[in-house]
């Protein structure tokens, strides 16, 4: 069985620096024998979350755009590499919409994932934390890398000059593919535990 690795660029720009790093990671994953797929959110219609919470009951978003198709592709992948430019110390709108819209219904526990941020100067650490919090709350497994998963660039294509970032992206793709392949052949027993359906603990008498 071939391992499937998905890359998602959350930049609003086409042919972005973020896309370059994600595609570099996917090329490295292919060298490990993985089947890869690349999604560029700049080409898609993914609107803001309405916070109706209907998705938690139906298992999909009620809005009629490209989100549900992307969610199904994420669910089918064994490993996912997501990336975004740093927009004012946060992720860009396309990635934020994806994160918000899939937050309540898309379950990715036990899959392997990594996040990559591209920035010019400041704010990259905060933006990276947003990606990592999303991956962790999705119960995904995040391998580390020798270099920080951050690239520095301004104009389109500039990130190719950040040789450390290019090496990082290659290593991220390699590690995600290797770990995902091992987990495909040796599934984790805890990865698909039954999800709780009751109400969450209230902040009240239980604390006394």
N, C-alpha and C positions, 0 to 999 in steps of 0.2 A: 504494500500500500504506500503510495507516494504521499509525502507530507505537503500540506497546502499552506503557503505563507501569503498573507494579504498585506499590502502596503497601502496606506491612506494618507494622501497629502491634504491638509486642511487649509492651505493657502487660498485666498481669493484670486490670486494671480495664476494664469496658465504659464507653463514652463518656468516655474518658480524655483528658487533655491531650495525650498523645502522638498519639492518634487525630486530634485537632483539627489538629495541625500536619501530619500526613501527608495528611489530606483536603484541607487548604489547598494543599499541594503538588500534589495530583492535580487540583484545580480549575484551578490555573495551567497544568498540562500540557494539560488539555482545551482551554484557550484557544489553545494552539499546534496544535490539531487532533489530539491524541493520543486514543486509546481508553484508558480507565483502568479499573483494577480495584483494589478495596480489600479487604484481608484483615485481620481483627481476631483476633489469636491468643487473645484472652480467651474467645472462643466455641469454640475448638477443643481437641482432645485431642492434645497433643504431649508425649510423655513424655521422660524423661531418656535420654541415650545409654547403651547397654550396653557400648560399646566392643568389640563382637564382631568388627568389621572385615569382616563378611560383605558389606556394601554395596559395598566396593571391588571385589568379584568379581561381584556380581549387578546393580549399577547402581541399586539401590534399597534402602531400609531393610527389614529383616525384621519390624519391629514393626508390629502391626495397629492403627494409629491414623491421624490426619489428616496426618501428615508427608509421605508420598509425594505426596499430592494437591497440597499446597502447593509441594513441590519441582518438580512438573511445571508448575505455574503460573509459578514463577520462571523456569524454563527457557524457557517460551514468550514471556516478556516481552522487550522491547528495552531497557527501562530499569526500575530498581527503586529505590524510596525506602523505606528501613527506619528505624524509630524505636523507641526504648525509654526508659522512665524510668530515672533513675539510682538503683539500689538498692545502697547501700553501696559506691559508687565502681565499680560494674560494671553490666552490663545486667540487666534483670529475667529471671526464670526462663523465661518463655515464649520470649523471644528467644534466650537462651543455649541452650535445648534445640534450637531451630531451627538455630542455628549449629553446635552440636556434631553434630547428626544428619546435616546435609547436607555436613559438612566433607570427607568422603572420596569422595563419589560425584557430587556436583552440580557440573558444570563450567559456569561463566558467563563465560568469557573473551570480551573484546571488547564486553560489554554496558556500559551506563552505569549508575552507581549513586550514591546519596548516603545518608548516615546522619544522623539527627537525635536528639538527646538532650534529655530534659526532667528538670530537677532543681530542688531547693529552694535549696540553697546549694553546698556543696562536693561534689567527686567527679565533676562532669560531664566534666571533661577526660579522666579515666581511662576513664569509661564510653564516651565518644566514641571513644577510641583503640581500644577493643575492637571497635566497629562498623567502624571504618576498616581495622583489621588484617584483619578477615574479608573485607571487600570487596576489599582488595588481594590477599590470598592467593587469592581467586577470580578474579584477573586482570581485574577490572572497572576501568572508567575513571571517576574521581571528579572532577567539576567543582567548582571552588570557588564561594564566594559572598562578598558584601561583608561580611556579618555571620557570626559564628561560628554553626554549626548547633546551637545550644543555646537552649532556652526555659526560663524560670523560673516555677514554679507550685507550689502545694500542694494546694488543693482543686480538685475537678472544674470545669473551665471557666476557671480562673484565668489560663491561658496566653493567653487572648484579650486580657488586659490588658497583656501583654508585646508591645508594638507592634513592637519590633525583631525578635522571634522570628517574629511573623506575617509580617512583610515578608520575613524570611529564608526561611521555608517557601515563600512564593510564588515567590521568585527561584530557589530550589532546583528546584521543580517545572518552572519555565520552562526553566532551563538543561539539566536532564536530558532534557526533551522535545526541545529544539532539537538537542542533541548526538546523542541517540539517532536522531532523524529523519535527520540527516546521515549517520550511520554505516549506517543501513538502506539508504540509496541509494548509499553509497560504502563498501562493506565494507573493513575493514582486512585486508591480506594476512597479517599475523602472527596474527590472532585465533584461528585454528583449526589451529595447527601440531600435528603428530602428537605425542601425549603419550609420554614415555619410559616403558618398561615394565620396564626392568631394575632391579636393586637400587640403592639410594642409596649414595653413597660412604661407606665405613666410616671411623671415626676410629682409624687404626692406622698401618700401614706407609706409607700414602700420604703421611703428613705428615712423614716423615723426610727 
